[in-house]
Amino acid sequence: MTSPRTATAPPDTDDCVLLRTEGRAAYIVLNRPRALNALTHAMVRRIDSALTAWETDPGVEAVVLTGAGERGLCAGGDIRAIHDDARTGGRASADFWRDEYRLNARIARYPKPYVAVLDGIVMGGGVGVSAHGSVRVVTERSRIALPETGIGFVPDVGSTYLLGLAPGELGTHLALTGQQVGAHDALLCGLADHFVPAELLPRLVADLAADPVREVLARYVSEAPPGVLAGQREWIDACYPAERVEDIVARLASHGARAAEEAARTLGTKSPTALKVTLTALWRARLLGPLERVLEQEYRVSCAALGSADLVEGIRAQVVDKDRTPRWSPATLAAVTDDDVARYFAPLGPRELALADGHTAQEVPW
């Protein structure tokens, strides 16, 4: 007779996601190190299938997520594929996001400890498969970011929900600038829970097969090295509470702090449309309630971005041609109208992503 664990374990046929069970833990390893473990649709489906099997497996008490290689957990989605899809008017990206956002919601509600190791680079979709987990571990090598405005896109994978919960205006700052943060700042912003020195990760991950998560963490968690955001709260909290991105940029440029001036210059390189949509998305996310509602809104926004000129141009400039000189359209914040922004939040009709009790995202008053 086949044992229950063998019967429920997903078949290990895709080496882009390595799955195994050992002792009391189940392990997910993102395994595309040459692509910084960037997510594909097949990888999302495989992770979801594994979580389905392990949810009812009495032998699995915790799930552990790590990334192969030395560079990072996950650099996000495959944006070259998104670029090609957007250029040809395809639907593959929308189908990918539908399953990805469902996975993000599932991770957030998973009934067993979901231990995500955010070591090295963690960006975009990498945040989605890790920062919604119940136990999020960072190291001195962690570099976490939502850099979407730099490619004409908008932070997604539930990040507008997470950043909306960050203290003061830190979330707004990170969403608009795409700034990378280290371990201490990730803890401050609520993107992580525990700091563990990178050299101890192999032992921590191995111990989870033998002992409960709480006991293992107690052995390895320590104080994170100092960050930078706590010392920048004064100008961040003073400059970012505004209804218009133009006002934020003006405040940053005139504040006097060198870091504020640098932030203003950074915003000047981003897609004006993406900046305005991102600010609106953050404001609306704070009013929507649970994560599922926010993911529904993000799906609307992402699908709208798929048909925008800025997404194609941003990926071209940053990833394809790498000339780092995107030609945004519209080219200035002043030229982006309220109607331009509103289009990103328009209902999708039968194509809506319904996660919150089967109902689609509610309308938020402008």
C-alpha positions as CSV (number, residue, x, y, z in Angstrom):
1,M,0.0,0.0,0.0
2,T,1.3,3.5,-0.9
3,S,1.9,5.7,2.1
4,P,-0.2,8.9,2.4
5,R,2.9,11.1,2.0
6,T,3.8,9.4,-1.3
7,A,0.2,9.5,-2.5
8,T,-0.2,13.2,-1.9
9,A,3.3,14.5,-2.9
10,P,3.3,16.3,-6.3
11,P,5.3,14.5,-8.9
12,D,8.8,16.0,-9.2
13,T,8.9,16.6,-13.0
14,D,9.8,20.3,-13.3
15,D,13.3,21.2,-12.1
16,C,12.5,24.9,-12.1
17,V,10.8,24.2,-8.8
18,L,12.3,21.5,-6.6
19,L,10.0,19.9,-4.1
20,R,10.7,17.5,-1.3
21,T,9.5,16.5,2.1
22,E,11.8,15.7,4.9
23,G,10.8,15.0,8.5
24,R,8.1,17.4,9.5
25,A,8.8,19.9,6.8
26,A,8.1,20.3,3.1
27,Y,10.6,22.3,1.0
28,I,10.1,24.5,-2.1
29,V,13.2,25.6,-3.9
30,L,12.9,28.1,-6.8
31,N,15.5,26.7,-9.2
32,R,16.3,29.1,-12.0
33,P,19.5,30.6,-10.6
34,R,20.7,32.0,-13.9
35,A,17.5,34.0,-14.2
36,L,17.6,34.9,-10.5
37,N,14.8,32.4,-10.0
38,A,12.3,34.6,-11.9
39,L,8.8,33.1,-11.8
40,T,7.1,31.5,-14.8
41,H,3.5,30.5,-15.1
42,A,4.5,26.8,-14.8
43,M,6.4,27.6,-11.5
44,V,3.4,29.3,-10.0
45,R,1.2,26.3,-10.9
46,R,3.6,23.9,-9.4
47,I,3.9,25.7,-6.2
48,D,0.2,25.9,-5.9
49,S,-0.2,22.2,-6.6
50,A,2.4,21.4,-3.9
51,L,0.6,23.6,-1.3
52,T,-2.7,21.8,-2.1
53,A,-1.1,18.4,-1.5
54,W,0.7,19.5,1.7
55,E,-2.2,21.3,3.2
56,T,-3.9,18.0,4.0
57,D,-0.8,15.9,4.5
58,P,-0.6,15.2,8.3
59,G,3.1,14.6,8.0
60,V,3.8,18.1,6.8
61,E,3.8,20.6,9.7
62,A,5.6,23.5,7.9
63,V,6.5,24.6,4.4
64,V,9.9,26.2,3.7
65,L,10.6,28.4,0.6
66,T,14.2,29.1,-0.6
67,G,15.9,30.0,-3.8
68,A,18.7,28.2,-5.6
69,G,22.1,30.0,-6.1
70,E,23.9,32.7,-4.2
71,R,22.2,35.8,-5.7
72,G,18.7,35.8,-4.3
73,L,15.4,34.2,-3.7
74,C,13.5,35.6,-6.7
75,A,13.9,38.6,-9.0
76,G,10.2,38.7,-9.9
77,G,8.3,37.5,-13.0
78,D,9.7,36.9,-16.4
79,I,9.4,40.5,-17.7
80,R,10.8,39.7,-21.1
81,A,7.9,37.4,-21.7
82,I,5.5,40.1,-20.5
83,H,7.2,42.5,-22.9
84,D,6.6,40.2,-25.8
85,D,3.0,39.5,-24.8
86,A,2.3,43.2,-24.4
87,R,3.8,44.0,-27.8
88,T,1.5,41.5,-29.5
89,G,-1.6,42.1,-27.5
90,G,-1.6,38.7,-26.0
91,R,-3.4,37.3,-22.9
92,A,-0.6,35.1,-21.5
93,S,0.5,37.7,-18.9
94,A,-3.1,38.3,-17.7
95,D,-3.5,34.5,-17.3
96,F,-0.2,34.3,-15.4
97,W,-1.2,37.1,-13.0
98,R,-4.5,35.5,-12.3
99,D,-2.9,32.4,-11.0
100,E,0.0,34.3,-9.4
101,Y,-2.3,36.5,-7.4
102,R,-4.4,33.5,-6.3
103,L,-1.2,31.9,-5.1
104,N,-0.3,35.1,-3.2
105,A,-3.7,35.0,-1.4
106,R,-3.3,31.4,-0.7
107,I,0.1,31.8,0.9
108,A,-1.3,34.6,3.1
109,R,-4.1,32.3,4.4
110,Y,-2.1,29.0,4.5
111,P,-3.1,27.0,7.6
112,K,0.4,25.8,8.3
113,P,3.6,27.8,9.0
114,Y,5.0,29.1,5.7
115,V,8.6,29.9,6.2
116,A,10.1,32.2,3.5
117,V,13.8,32.8,3.4
118,L,14.3,36.3,1.7
119,D,18.0,36.0,1.2
120,G,19.7,38.1,-1.5
121,I,17.6,39.8,-4.1
122,V,13.8,39.6,-3.7
123,M,11.8,41.8,-6.1
124,G,8.3,42.0,-7.6
125,G,6.8,38.5,-7.8
126,G,9.5,37.3,-5.4
127,V,7.9,39.5,-2.7
128,G,4.5,37.9,-3.6
129,V,5.6,34.4,-2.9
130,S,7.5,35.3,0.3
131,A,6.3,38.4,2.1
132,H,2.7,37.1,2.5
133,G,4.1,34.1,4.5
134,S,3.6,33.7,8.2
135,V,7.3,33.5,8.9
136,R,9.6,35.7,6.9
137,V,13.4,35.5,7.4
138,V,15.9,38.1,6.1
139,T,19.7,38.2,6.2
140,E,22.4,40.8,5.8
141,R,22.4,40.0,2.1
142,S,18.7,40.7,1.6
143,R,17.8,43.3,-1.0
144,I,14.0,43.7,-1.3
145,A,12.3,46.0,-3.7
146,L,9.2,46.8,-5.8
147,P,10.8,48.4,-8.8
148,E,7.8,48.4,-11.1
149,T,7.4,52.1,-11.7
150,G,10.8,52.0,-13.5
151,I,9.4,49.8,-16.2
152,G,6.0,51.5,-16.6
153,F,4.3,49.0,-14.4
154,V,2.6,49.3,-10.9
155,P,3.5,47.3,-7.7
156,D,1.4,44.2,-7.6
157,V,1.4,40.7,-6.0
158,G,-0.4,42.2,-3.0
159,S,2.5,44.7,-2.4
160,T,0.1,47.7,-2.3
161,Y,-1.6,46.0,0.6
162,L,1.7,45.3,2.4
163,L,3.2,48.8,1.8
164,G,-0.1,50.4,2.9
165,L,0.5,48.9,6.3
166,A,4.1,50.2,6.6
167,P,4.7,53.0,9.3
168,G,4.0,56.5,8.2
169,E,4.8,57.1,4.5
170,L,7.5,54.5,4.2
171,G,5.4,52.4,2.0
172,T,4.6,55.3,-0.4
173,H,8.3,56.1,-0.6
174,L,9.2,52.5,-1.5
175,A,6.4,52.0,-4.0
176,L,7.1,55.2,-5.9
177,T,10.9,55.1,-5.9
178,G,11.4,51.3,-6.1
179,Q,14.2,51.7,-3.5
180,Q,15.8,48.5,-2.4
181,V,15.8,47.8,1.4
182,G,18.0,45.6,3.5
183,A,17.1,43.5,6.5
184,H,16.5,46.1,9.2
185,D,14.4,48.3,6.9
186,A,12.4,45.3,5.7
187,L,11.6,44.5,9.4
188,L,10.7,48.1,10.0
189,C,8.3,48.2,7.0
190,G,6.6,44.9,7.9
191,L,8.0,43.0,5.0
192,A,9.9,40.5,7.2
193,D,9.7,39.1,10.7
194,H,13.1,37.8,11.7
195,F,16.8,38.4,11.0
196,V,19.2,35.4,10.7
197,P,22.8,35.7,9.6
198,A,23.2,34.2,6.1
199,E,25.9,31.7,7.3
200,L,23.3,30.1,9.6
201,L,20.6,29.6,7.0
202,P,21.6,26.0,6.0
203,R,21.4,24.9,9.6
204,L,18.1,26.7,10.2
205,V,16.5,25.2,7.1
206,A,17.8,21.7,8.0
207,D,16.5,22.0,11.6
208,L,13.0,22.7,10.4
209,A,12.8,19.1,9.3
210,A,13.2,17.9,12.9
211,D,11.8,20.6,15.2
212,P,8.9,23.0,15.4
213,V,9.3,26.4,13.7
214,R,9.2,28.3,17.0
215,E,12.0,26.3,18.5
216,V,14.2,26.6,15.5
217,L,13.8,30.3,15.2
218,A,14.8,30.7,18.9
219,R,18.2,29.2,18.0
220,Y,19.1,31.4,15.1
221,V,17.3,34.8,15.2
222,S,19.4,37.8,16.2
223,E,19.5,41.6,15.9
224,A,19.6,42.9,12.3
225,P,22.3,45.4,11.3
226,P,21.2,49.1,11.3
227,G,19.1,50.3,8.3
228,V,18.6,53.7,6.8
229,L,14.8,54.4,6.8
230,A,14.4,55.0,10.5
231,G,16.7,58.0,10.2
232,Q,14.9,59.3,7.1
233,R,11.4,59.2,8.6
234,E,11.3,63.0,9.1
235,W,11.5,63.9,5.5
236,I,9.7,60.9,4.2
237,D,6.7,61.5,6.4
238,A,6.8,65.2,5.7
239,C,7.0,65.0,1.9
240,Y,4.8,62.0,0.8
241,P,1.4,62.8,2.3
242,A,-0.1,64.4,-0.8
243,E,-2.9,63.6,-3.3
244,R,-0.7,64.5,-6.3
245,V,2.7,63.1,-7.3
246,E,3.7,66.6,-8.5
247,D,3.3,67.9,-4.9
248,I,5.4,65.0,-3.6
249,V,8.2,65.7,-6.0
250,A,8.1,69.4,-5.2
251,R,8.3,68.8,-1.5
252,L,11.2,66.4,-1.9
253,A,13.2,68.7,-4.2
254,S,12.8,71.7,-1.8
255,H,13.1,69.9,1.6
256,G,16.8,70.3,2.0
257,A,17.8,66.8,2.9
258,R,20.2,65.3,0.4
259,A,18.3,62.0,0.4
260,A,15.0,63.8,-0.3
261,E,16.6,65.5,-3.3
262,E,17.9,62.1,-4.5
263,A,14.4,60.7,-4.2
264,A,13.0,63.6,-6.3
265,R,15.6,62.9,-9.0
266,T,14.7,59.2,-8.9
267,L,11.0,59.9,-9.4
268,G,12.0,62.0,-12.4
269,T,13.2,58.8,-14.1
270,K,10.1,56.8,-13.5
271,S,7.0,56.5,-15.7
272,P,4.8,59.5,-14.9
273,T,1.6,57.4,-15.5
274,A,2.9,54.5,-13.3
275,L,3.7,57.0,-10.5
276,K,0.2,58.5,-10.5
277,V,-1.5,55.1,-10.8
278,T,0.7,53.7,-8.0
279,L,-0.1,56.6,-5.6
280,T,-3.8,56.1,-6.3
281,A,-3.6,52.3,-5.9
282,L,-1.9,52.7,-2.5
283,W,-4.6,55.1,-1.3
284,R,-7.4,52.9,-2.5
285,A,-5.8,49.8,-1.1
286,R,-6.0,51.3,2.4
287,L,-9.7,51.5,2.0
288,L,-10.4,48.2,0.4
289,G,-9.9,46.0,3.5
290,P,-8.5,42.4,3.2
291,L,-5.7,41.4,0.9
292,E,-8.0,39.6,-1.5
293,R,-9.8,42.9,-2.3
294,V,-6.5,44.6,-3.0
295,L,-5.3,41.7,-5.2
296,E,-8.5,42.1,-7.2
297,Q,-7.7,45.8,-7.7
298,E,-4.1,45.0,-8.6
299,Y,-5.4,42.6,-11.3
300,R,-7.4,45.4,-12.9
301,V,-4.4,47.7,-12.8
302,S,-2.0,45.1,-14.2
303,C,-4.4,44.2,-17.1
304,A,-4.7,47.8,-18.0
305,A,-0.9,48.3,-17.8
306,L,-0.6,45.4,-20.3
307,G,-2.2,47.5,-22.9
308,S,-0.1,50.6,-22.2
309,A,2.8,52.0,-24.2
310,D,4.9,52.6,-21.1
311,L,5.1,49.0,-20.1
312,V,6.5,47.9,-23.4
313,E,8.9,50.9,-23.5
314,G,10.0,50.5,-19.9
315,I,11.0,46.9,-20.3
316,R,12.6,47.7,-23.6
317,A,14.8,50.4,-22.1
318,Q,15.7,48.6,-18.8
319,V,15.9,44.9,-19.9
320,V,15.8,44.4,-23.7
321,D,18.0,47.1,-25.2
322,K,19.4,48.3,-21.8
323,D,19.9,51.8,-22.9
324,R,18.2,53.1,-19.7
325,T,16.5,55.9,-21.5
326,P,12.8,55.1,-21.7
327,R,10.6,57.5,-23.7
328,W,7.5,57.7,-21.5
329,S,4.1,58.6,-22.9
330,P,2.9,61.0,-21.6
331,A,6.4,62.3,-20.8
332,T,5.5,64.4,-17.8
333,L,3.4,64.2,-14.7
334,A,1.4,67.3,-15.7
335,A,0.4,65.5,-18.9
336,V,-1.1,62.5,-17.1
337,T,-4.9,63.2,-16.7
338,D,-7.3,61.9,-14.1
339,D,-9.0,60.0,-16.9
340,D,-5.7,58.3,-17.7
341,V,-5.4,57.1,-14.1
342,A,-9.0,56.1,-13.8
343,R,-8.7,53.8,-16.8
344,Y,-6.4,51.5,-14.7
345,F,-9.2,50.9,-12.2
346,A,-12.1,50.3,-14.5
347,P,-14.0,47.0,-13.9
348,L,-13.1,44.1,-16.1
349,G,-16.5,42.5,-16.3
350,P,-16.4,38.8,-16.8
351,R,-12.6,38.9,-16.6
352,E,-12.5,40.1,-13.0
353,L,-10.4,38.2,-10.5
354,A,-12.8,37.2,-7.8
355,L,-11.0,36.2,-4.6
356,A,-13.0,37.8,-1.7
357,D,-15.9,35.4,-1.1
358,G,-16.5,35.1,-4.8
359,H,-17.2,38.8,-5.2
360,T,-15.1,41.3,-7.2
361,A,-13.4,44.3,-5.9
362,Q,-15.7,47.0,-4.6
363,E,-15.7,50.5,-6.0
364,V,-13.7,53.0,-4.0
365,P,-14.9,56.7,-4.4
366,W,-12.4,59.0,-6.0
